Amino acid sequence: MQNSDTTKYVIYADIHTDGVVEKPDVVGAIFGQTEGLLGDDLDLRELQKTGRIGRIEVNISSKSGKSDGYVLISSSLDKIETSILAASLETIDRVGPCVANITVTKIEDVRASKRRQIVDQAKHILLNKFDESLPESQELTESVKQAVRVDELVFFGKEKLPAGPNVQDSDAILIVEGRADVLNLLRCGIKNAIAVEGTNVPKLVIELSKKKTVTTFLDGDRGGELILKELLQTADVDYVAYAPEGKSVEDLSQKEIVKALRNKLPIEQVREQKNKRKSSQNVRKEPEPAPHVAVVEASEPSPVESSLRNYAEALNGTLNAVLLDAEGKVLKEVEVRNLVGALKESNGLVKSVVFDGVITQRILDIAAEKELNYLIGVKIGNVVKRPLSVKVLTIEDIQ
């Protein structure tokens, strides 16, 4: 199995074949029949080389000319990627010369047992290791919650920057001001935030910004403006989100955090607004809207997005893609593994693509080259550059 320190999930699947097969036959079928199915980002061989998935464990036995057993695969991918990987196993229909059936029975979160141990130990400490009187039940609950939150906090890099546990592996990160902001985001289940701890932006944050999609999530005060100003000069920022006026990120409720992040602005739009404010100090004139700025986030989906949402729901779990014209009519339907080729061969009629897969930099670059208006997938992968001409959304964005 993969090192338990990095494993997040374990996929359990039952296997049945109408003939006698052995472990190497099963492993070979898994690698062979999933190769190229999910694209480069989720290729099993590459994931195993980089340690994102562990060794594939197979236990199988034969009786009366048939074979039955189970398969275990440990994963350090996120929940969506692990689910997609698990679903791909069920597409395997042959092992060697035999007809086969693989059924995923469960996906275990191996961290859940650790959390239970933390909660149990926290209760023991609160009840037995303190001299003061027993806290009220509400205080007990909050104390245990705080213990879990603090346990998830990590200190990243040589600078020991407060951060969530997913900063290293996540394709996107949030840059916040301080440790309290990171803790509040952890409480709300957001684990990819890192704090700059002051207006002097650390080199580690600057380096991370070159590799990941970056959203700054700052207080709407003078301090937040100063940090943003330095980040814009030194780091590669993609989006900017603000806490509501008069509030700090560390004080926000989960609902307020979700709303603030949903209303984040592309960095080009933020720069444009700053330039307009400077111009308005000298000329009292209503500035013209910038036609080239694409608003990536919106509180309500547009009519076009609502139409595309229906295709996204229909494609869920199919590993297929649809290519549509400007009026939302289907021009072509292909398997996700053939999407790149279909896009390259497409003519100027294709204006939107909806697919049951991960949006990669390669697909996005081709979409921009083909002048698409919309690109909608299950999630956004390791995308560094986003062209403003293409509106990139996940299925969650248009639900």
Summary of the structure (lengths in Angstrom):
residues: 399
radius of gyration: 24.5
end to end distance: 37.2
largest distance: 88.6
contacts: 1233
relative contact order: 0.08
helix: 40%
strand: 24%
